[in-house]
Amino acid sequence: RLGHMGNISENEVVATLSIIEKTLSDINYDFRLGAGIGAAEKVLFAKE
């Protein structure tokens, strides 16, 4: 669970999602590679 990791930076969240996407890709899970990272970056690094 990412929520139990304590205080983590935006970059660490993106890196963790990248590892999850790589793992899903390795097991041939049907999804669009980069979708999770793109969505996270859009929210985490949005200019207010």
C-alpha distance matrix in Angstrom:
0.0 3.8 5.4 5.6 7.2 10.3 12.9 12.5 15.2 15.6 16.6 13.5 11.5 14.3 14.4 10.8 11.7 15.0 13.7 11.9 15.2 17.2 15.8 16.4 19.8 20.6 20.2 22.3 19.9 22.0 20.6 22.0 20.8 20.0 19.4 15.8 16.8 19.9 18.4 16.0 19.0 21.2 19.2 18.2 21.6 23.8 27.0 27.6
3.8 0.0 3.8 5.4 5.5 8.3 10.0 9.1 11.5 11.9 13.1 10.2 8.0 11.2 11.7 8.5 9.7 13.1 12.6 11.4 14.4 16.6 16.0 16.7 19.8 20.9 21.2 23.0 20.7 22.4 20.5 21.2 19.8 18.3 17.8 14.1 14.4 17.5 16.1 13.2 15.9 18.3 16.2 14.8 18.1 20.5 23.6 24.3
5.4 3.8 0.0 3.8 5.6 6.9 9.0 9.4 12.1 12.8 14.9 12.3 10.3 13.7 14.8 12.0 13.0 16.5 16.3 15.0 17.9 20.3 19.6 20.1 23.2 24.5 24.6 26.3 23.7 25.2 23.2 23.9 22.8 21.2 20.2 16.4 16.9 19.5 17.6 14.6 17.3 19.2 16.5 15.2 18.7 20.7 23.5 23.6
5.6 5.4 3.8 0.0 3.8 5.6 8.9 10.0 13.4 15.0 16.6 13.5 12.3 15.9 16.1 13.3 15.0 18.2 17.3 16.3 19.6 21.5 20.5 21.5 24.7 25.4 25.5 27.6 25.4 27.3 25.6 26.5 25.2 23.7 23.2 19.4 19.7 22.6 21.0 17.9 20.4 22.6 20.0 18.3 21.7 23.9 26.6 26.8
7.2 5.5 5.6 3.8 0.0 3.8 6.6 7.0 10.6 12.7 13.8 10.5 10.2 13.8 13.5 11.1 13.6 16.4 15.4 15.3 18.6 20.1 19.5 21.0 23.9 24.5 25.1 27.3 25.4 27.4 25.6 26.1 24.2 22.6 22.5 18.8 18.4 21.4 20.4 17.0 19.0 21.6 19.4 17.1 20.1 22.8 25.3 25.9
10.3 8.3 6.9 5.6 3.8 0.0 3.8 6.2 9.9 12.5 14.2 11.5 11.5 15.3 15.5 13.7 16.1 18.9 18.5 18.5 21.6 23.2 22.9 24.4 27.1 27.9 28.6 30.7 28.7 30.5 28.4 28.6 26.8 24.8 24.6 20.8 20.2 22.8 21.6 18.0 19.6 22.0 19.4 16.8 19.7 22.2 24.3 24.6
12.9 10.0 9.0 8.9 6.6 3.8 0.0 3.8 6.9 10.0 11.9 9.9 10.5 14.1 14.6 13.7 16.1 18.6 18.8 19.3 21.9 23.6 23.9 25.4 27.7 28.8 29.9 31.7 29.8 31.3 28.8 28.6 26.6 24.1 24.1 20.5 19.2 21.6 20.5 16.8 17.7 20.1 17.6 14.6 17.0 19.7 21.4 21.8
12.5 9.1 9.4 10.0 7.0 6.2 3.8 0.0 3.8 6.8 8.2 6.2 7.1 10.5 10.9 10.5 12.9 15.1 15.6 16.4 18.8 20.4 21.0 22.6 24.7 25.8 27.2 28.9 27.1 28.6 26.0 25.5 23.3 20.8 21.0 17.5 15.9 18.4 17.8 14.0 14.7 17.5 15.4 12.2 14.5 17.5 19.6 20.6
15.2 11.5 12.1 13.4 10.6 9.9 6.9 3.8 0.0 3.8 5.3 5.2 6.5 8.9 9.9 10.7 12.6 14.3 15.6 16.8 18.6 20.1 21.5 22.9 24.5 26.0 27.7 29.0 27.4 28.4 25.5 24.5 22.2 19.3 19.7 16.5 14.3 16.3 16.1 12.3 12.1 14.9 13.3 9.7 11.3 14.6 16.5 17.9
15.6 11.9 12.8 15.0 12.7 12.5 10.0 6.8 3.8 0.0 3.8 5.4 5.1 6.4 8.7 10.0 10.8 12.4 14.5 15.5 16.6 18.5 20.2 21.3 22.6 24.5 26.3 27.1 25.3 26.0 22.8 21.5 19.4 16.2 16.4 13.5 11.1 12.7 12.5 8.8 8.3 11.2 9.9 6.3 8.0 11.4 13.8 15.5
16.6 13.1 14.9 16.6 13.8 14.2 11.9 8.2 5.3 3.8 0.0 3.8 5.4 5.1 6.1 8.6 9.9 10.5 12.5 14.3 15.2 16.5 18.5 20.0 20.9 22.5 24.8 25.6 24.4 25.2 22.3 20.7 18.1 15.0 16.1 13.5 10.5 12.5 13.4 10.0 9.0 12.5 12.2 8.9 9.6 13.4 15.8 18.1
13.5 10.2 12.3 13.5 10.5 11.5 9.9 6.2 5.2 5.4 3.8 0.0 3.8 5.4 5.0 6.1 8.6 9.7 10.6 12.3 14.1 15.2 16.6 18.4 19.8 21.0 23.0 24.4 23.1 24.5 21.9 21.0 18.3 15.7 16.8 13.7 11.4 14.2 14.7 11.2 11.3 14.9 14.2 11.1 12.7 16.3 18.9 20.9
11.5 8.0 10.3 12.3 10.2 11.5 10.5 7.1 6.5 5.1 5.4 3.8 0.0 3.8 5.5 5.1 6.2 8.6 10.0 10.6 12.3 14.2 15.5 16.6 18.3 20.0 21.5 22.6 20.9 22.0 19.2 18.5 16.3 13.7 14.0 10.7 9.0 11.8 11.6 8.1 9.3 12.5 11.5 9.1 11.5 14.7 17.7 19.4
14.3 11.2 13.7 15.9 13.8 15.3 14.1 10.5 8.9 6.4 5.1 5.4 3.8 0.0 3.8 5.4 5.1 6.1 8.8 9.9 10.4 12.2 14.3 15.2 16.3 18.3 20.2 20.9 19.4 20.2 17.2 15.9 13.4 10.5 11.4 8.7 6.0 8.9 9.8 6.8 7.1 10.8 10.9 9.0 10.6 13.8 17.0 19.3
14.4 11.7 14.8 16.1 13.5 15.5 14.6 10.9 9.9 8.7 6.1 5.0 5.5 3.8 0.0 3.8 5.5 5.0 6.4 8.8 9.9 10.6 12.5 14.4 15.3 16.5 18.8 20.0 19.1 20.5 18.0 16.9 13.9 11.7 13.5 10.9 8.4 11.7 13.1 10.5 10.7 14.4 14.8 12.6 13.9 17.3 20.3 22.8
10.8 8.5 12.0 13.3 11.1 13.7 13.7 10.5 10.7 10.0 8.6 6.1 5.1 5.4 3.8 0.0 3.8 5.3 5.2 6.3 8.7 9.9 10.8 12.5 14.3 15.4 17.1 18.6 17.3 19.1 16.9 16.7 14.0 12.4 13.6 10.5 9.2 12.9 13.5 10.8 12.3 15.7 15.4 13.6 15.8 18.9 22.1 24.1
11.7 9.7 13.0 15.0 13.6 16.1 16.1 12.9 12.6 10.8 9.9 8.6 6.2 5.1 5.5 3.8 0.0 3.8 5.4 5.0 6.1 8.5 9.8 10.5 12.1 14.1 15.6 16.4 14.7 16.0 13.4 13.1 10.8 9.1 9.9 6.7 6.1 9.9 10.3 8.4 10.4 13.4 13.5 12.6 14.8 17.5 21.0 23.0
15.0 13.1 16.5 18.2 16.4 18.9 18.6 15.1 14.3 12.4 10.5 9.7 8.6 6.1 5.0 5.3 3.8 0.0 3.8 5.4 5.1 6.1 8.6 9.9 10.4 12.2 14.5 15.2 14.4 15.6 13.3 12.4 9.2 7.8 9.9 8.0 6.4 10.0 11.7 10.4 11.3 14.5 15.5 14.5 15.9 18.7 22.1 24.6
13.7 12.6 16.3 17.3 15.4 18.5 18.8 15.6 15.6 14.5 12.5 10.6 10.0 8.8 6.4 5.2 5.4 3.8 0.0 3.8 5.4 5.0 6.2 8.7 9.8 10.5 12.6 14.3 13.8 15.9 14.3 14.3 11.2 10.8 12.9 10.8 10.0 13.7 15.0 13.5 14.8 18.1 18.6 17.4 19.2 22.1 25.5 27.8
11.9 11.4 15.0 16.3 15.3 18.5 19.3 16.4 16.8 15.5 14.3 12.3 10.6 9.9 8.8 6.3 5.0 5.4 3.8 0.0 3.8 5.4 5.1 6.2 8.6 9.9 11.0 12.5 11.1 13.3 11.9 12.6 10.3 10.5 11.5 9.2 9.8 13.4 14.0 12.9 15.0 17.8 18.1 17.5 19.7 22.3 25.9 27.9
15.2 14.4 17.9 19.6 18.6 21.6 21.9 18.8 18.6 16.6 15.2 14.1 12.3 10.4 9.9 8.7 6.1 5.1 5.4 3.8 0.0 3.8 5.4 5.1 6.1 8.6 10.1 10.5 9.3 10.7 8.9 9.1 6.6 7.2 8.7 7.6 8.3 11.4 12.6 12.4 14.2 16.7 17.7 17.6 19.4 21.6 25.3 27.5
17.2 16.6 20.3 21.5 20.1 23.2 23.6 20.4 20.1 18.5 16.5 15.2 14.2 12.2 10.6 9.9 8.5 6.1 5.0 5.4 3.8 0.0 3.8 5.5 5.0 6.1 8.8 9.8 10.0 12.1 11.1 11.2 8.1 9.3 11.7 11.1 11.0 14.0 15.8 15.5 16.7 19.5 20.7 20.3 21.7 24.3 27.8 30.3
15.8 16.0 19.6 20.5 19.5 22.9 23.9 21.0 21.5 20.2 18.5 16.6 15.5 14.3 12.5 10.8 9.8 8.6 6.2 5.1 5.4 3.8 0.0 3.8 5.4 5.0 6.5 8.7 8.8 11.8 11.7 13.0 10.6 12.3 14.0 12.8 13.5 16.7 17.9 17.4 19.2 21.9 22.7 22.3 24.2 26.7 30.3 32.5
16.4 16.7 20.1 21.5 21.0 24.4 25.4 22.6 22.9 21.3 20.0 18.4 16.6 15.2 14.4 12.5 10.5 9.9 8.7 6.2 5.1 5.5 3.8 0.0 3.8 5.4 5.3 6.3 5.2 8.2 8.3 10.2 8.9 11.2 12.1 11.5 13.1 15.8 16.6 16.9 19.0 21.2 22.0 22.2 24.3 26.3 30.0 32.1
19.8 19.8 23.2 24.7 23.9 27.1 27.7 24.7 24.5 22.6 20.9 19.8 18.3 16.3 15.3 14.3 12.1 10.4 9.8 8.6 6.1 5.0 5.4 3.8 0.0 3.8 5.4 4.9 5.7 7.8 8.0 9.2 7.3 10.3 12.0 12.4 13.5 15.8 17.3 18.0 19.5 21.6 23.1 23.4 24.9 26.9 30.5 32.9
20.6 20.9 24.5 25.4 24.5 27.9 28.8 25.8 26.0 24.5 22.5 21.0 20.0 18.3 16.5 15.4 14.1 12.2 10.5 9.9 8.6 6.1 5.0 5.4 3.8 0.0 3.8 5.5 7.7 10.6 11.6 12.9 11.0 13.7 15.7 15.7 16.5 19.1 20.7 20.9 22.4 24.9 26.2 26.1 27.6 29.9 33.5 35.9
20.2 21.2 24.6 25.5 25.1 28.6 29.9 27.2 27.7 26.3 24.8 23.0 21.5 20.2 18.8 17.1 15.6 14.5 12.6 11.0 10.1 8.8 6.5 5.3 5.4 3.8 0.0 3.8 5.6 9.2 11.2 13.5 12.5 15.5 16.7 16.6 18.1 20.7 21.7 22.2 24.2 26.3 27.3 27.5 29.4 31.5 35.2 37.4
22.3 23.0 26.3 27.6 27.3 30.7 31.7 28.9 29.0 27.1 25.6 24.4 22.6 20.9 20.0 18.6 16.4 15.2 14.3 12.5 10.5 9.8 8.7 6.3 4.9 5.5 3.8 0.0 3.8 6.2 8.7 11.1 10.7 14.2 15.3 16.0 17.7 19.7 20.8 21.9 23.8 25.5 26.8 27.5 29.2 30.9 34.6 36.8
19.9 20.7 23.7 25.4 25.4 28.7 29.8 27.1 27.4 25.3 24.4 23.1 20.9 19.4 19.1 17.3 14.7 14.4 13.8 11.1 9.3 10.0 8.8 5.2 5.7 7.7 5.6 3.8 0.0 3.8 6.2 9.3 9.8 13.0 13.2 13.6 16.0 17.9 18.4 19.6 21.9 23.3 24.3 25.3 27.3 28.8 32.5 34.4
22.0 22.4 25.2 27.3 27.4 30.5 31.3 28.6 28.4 26.0 25.2 24.5 22.0 20.2 20.5 19.1 16.0 15.6 15.9 13.3 10.7 12.1 11.8 8.2 7.8 10.6 9.2 6.2 3.8 0.0 3.8 7.1 8.9 12.3 11.8 13.1 15.8 16.9 17.3 19.2 21.4 22.2 23.6 25.0 26.8 27.9 31.5 33.4
20.6 20.5 23.2 25.6 25.6 28.4 28.8 26.0 25.5 22.8 22.3 21.9 19.2 17.2 18.0 16.9 13.4 13.3 14.3 11.9 8.9 11.1 11.7 8.3 8.0 11.6 11.2 8.7 6.2 3.8 0.0 3.8 6.1 8.9 8.0 9.6 12.4 13.2 13.6 15.6 17.7 18.5 19.9 21.5 23.1 24.1 27.7 29.7
22.0 21.2 23.9 26.5 26.1 28.6 28.6 25.5 24.5 21.5 20.7 21.0 18.5 15.9 16.9 16.7 13.1 12.4 14.3 12.6 9.1 11.2 13.0 10.2 9.2 12.9 13.5 11.1 9.3 7.1 3.8 0.0 3.8 6.2 5.6 8.4 10.4 10.5 11.7 14.1 15.5 16.1 18.2 19.7 20.9 21.8 25.3 27.5
20.8 19.8 22.8 25.2 24.2 26.8 26.6 23.3 22.2 19.4 18.1 18.3 16.3 13.4 13.9 14.0 10.8 9.2 11.2 10.3 6.6 8.1 10.6 8.9 7.3 11.0 12.5 10.7 9.8 8.9 6.1 3.8 0.0 3.8 5.6 7.7 8.6 9.5 11.5 13.1 14.1 15.5 17.7 18.6 19.5 21.0 24.5 27.1
20.0 18.3 21.2 23.7 22.6 24.8 24.1 20.8 19.3 16.2 15.0 15.7 13.7 10.5 11.7 12.4 9.1 7.8 10.8 10.5 7.2 9.3 12.3 11.2 10.3 13.7 15.5 14.2 13.0 12.3 8.9 6.2 3.8 0.0 3.8 5.6 5.2 5.9 8.5 9.9 10.4 12.0 14.4 15.1 15.8 17.4 20.9 23.5
19.4 17.8 20.2 23.2 22.5 24.6 24.1 21.0 19.7 16.4 16.1 16.8 14.0 11.4 13.5 13.6 9.9 9.9 12.9 11.5 8.7 11.7 14.0 12.1 12.0 15.7 16.7 15.3 13.2 11.8 8.0 5.6 5.6 3.8 0.0 3.8 5.6 5.2 6.1 8.6 10.0 10.6 12.6 14.1 15.3 16.2 19.8 22.0
15.8 14.1 16.4 19.4 18.8 20.8 20.5 17.5 16.5 13.5 13.5 13.7 10.7 8.7 10.9 10.5 6.7 8.0 10.8 9.2 7.6 11.1 12.8 11.5 12.4 15.7 16.6 16.0 13.6 13.1 9.6 8.4 7.7 5.6 3.8 0.0 3.8 5.4 5.2 6.1 8.5 9.9 10.9 11.9 13.8 15.2 19.0 20.9
16.8 14.4 16.9 19.7 18.4 20.2 19.2 15.9 14.3 11.1 10.5 11.4 9.0 6.0 8.4 9.2 6.1 6.4 10.0 9.8 8.3 11.0 13.5 13.1 13.5 16.5 18.1 17.7 16.0 15.8 12.4 10.4 8.6 5.2 5.6 3.8 0.0 3.8 5.5 5.1 6.1 8.5 10.0 10.2 11.5 13.5 17.1 19.5
19.9 17.5 19.5 22.6 21.4 22.8 21.6 18.4 16.3 12.7 12.5 14.2 11.8 8.9 11.7 12.9 9.9 10.0 13.7 13.4 11.4 14.0 16.7 15.8 15.8 19.1 20.7 19.7 17.9 16.9 13.2 10.5 9.5 5.9 5.2 5.4 3.8 0.0 3.8 5.5 5.2 6.1 8.8 9.9 10.4 11.6 15.1 17.6
18.4 16.1 17.6 21.0 20.4 21.6 20.5 17.8 16.1 12.5 13.4 14.7 11.6 9.8 13.1 13.5 10.3 11.7 15.0 14.0 12.6 15.8 17.9 16.6 17.3 20.7 21.7 20.8 18.4 17.3 13.6 11.7 11.5 8.5 6.1 5.2 5.5 3.8 0.0 3.8 5.5 5.1 6.5 8.6 10.1 10.6 14.3 16.2
16.0 13.2 14.6 17.9 17.0 18.0 16.8 14.0 12.3 8.8 10.0 11.2 8.1 6.8 10.5 10.8 8.4 10.4 13.5 12.9 12.4 15.5 17.4 16.9 18.0 20.9 22.2 21.9 19.6 19.2 15.6 14.1 13.1 9.9 8.6 6.1 5.1 5.5 3.8 0.0 3.8 5.4 5.3 5.8 8.2 9.7 13.4 15.3
19.0 15.9 17.3 20.4 19.0 19.6 17.7 14.7 12.1 8.3 9.0 11.3 9.3 7.1 10.7 12.3 10.4 11.3 14.8 15.0 14.2 16.7 19.2 19.0 19.5 22.4 24.2 23.8 21.9 21.4 17.7 15.5 14.1 10.4 10.0 8.5 6.1 5.2 5.5 3.8 0.0 3.8 5.4 5.0 5.5 7.6 11.1 13.6
21.2 18.3 19.2 22.6 21.6 22.0 20.1 17.5 14.9 11.2 12.5 14.9 12.5 10.8 14.4 15.7 13.4 14.5 18.1 17.8 16.7 19.5 21.9 21.2 21.6 24.9 26.3 25.5 23.3 22.2 18.5 16.1 15.5 12.0 10.6 9.9 8.5 6.1 5.1 5.4 3.8 0.0 3.8 5.9 5.8 5.7 9.3 11.5
19.2 16.2 16.5 20.0 19.4 19.4 17.6 15.4 13.3 9.9 12.2 14.2 11.5 10.9 14.8 15.4 13.5 15.5 18.6 18.1 17.7 20.7 22.7 22.0 23.1 26.2 27.3 26.8 24.3 23.6 19.9 18.2 17.7 14.4 12.6 10.9 10.0 8.8 6.5 5.3 5.4 3.8 0.0 3.8 5.7 5.4 9.0 10.2
18.2 14.8 15.2 18.3 17.1 16.8 14.6 12.2 9.7 6.3 8.9 11.1 9.1 9.0 12.6 13.6 12.6 14.5 17.4 17.5 17.6 20.3 22.3 22.2 23.4 26.1 27.5 27.5 25.3 25.0 21.5 19.7 18.6 15.1 14.1 11.9 10.2 9.9 8.6 5.8 5.0 5.9 3.8 0.0 3.8 5.8 9.0 10.6
21.6 18.1 18.7 21.7 20.1 19.7 17.0 14.5 11.3 8.0 9.6 12.7 11.5 10.6 13.9 15.8 14.8 15.9 19.2 19.7 19.4 21.7 24.2 24.3 24.9 27.6 29.4 29.2 27.3 26.8 23.1 20.9 19.5 15.8 15.3 13.8 11.5 10.4 10.1 8.2 5.5 5.8 5.7 3.8 0.0 3.8 6.4 9.1
23.8 20.5 20.7 23.9 22.8 22.2 19.7 17.5 14.6 11.4 13.4 16.3 14.7 13.8 17.3 18.9 17.5 18.7 22.1 22.3 21.6 24.3 26.7 26.3 26.9 29.9 31.5 30.9 28.8 27.9 24.1 21.8 21.0 17.4 16.2 15.2 13.5 11.6 10.6 9.7 7.6 5.7 5.4 5.8 3.8 0.0 3.8 6.2
27.0 23.6 23.5 26.6 25.3 24.3 21.4 19.6 16.5 13.8 15.8 18.9 17.7 17.0 20.3 22.1 21.0 22.1 25.5 25.9 25.3 27.8 30.3 30.0 30.5 33.5 35.2 34.6 32.5 31.5 27.7 25.3 24.5 20.9 19.8 19.0 17.1 15.1 14.3 13.4 11.1 9.3 9.0 9.0 6.4 3.8 0.0 3.8
27.6 24.3 23.6 26.8 25.9 24.6 21.8 20.6 17.9 15.5 18.1 20.9 19.4 19.3 22.8 24.1 23.0 24.6 27.8 27.9 27.5 30.3 32.5 32.1 32.9 35.9 37.4 36.8 34.4 33.4 29.7 27.5 27.1 23.5 22.0 20.9 19.5 17.6 16.2 15.3 13.6 11.5 10.2 10.6 9.1 6.2 3.8 0.0
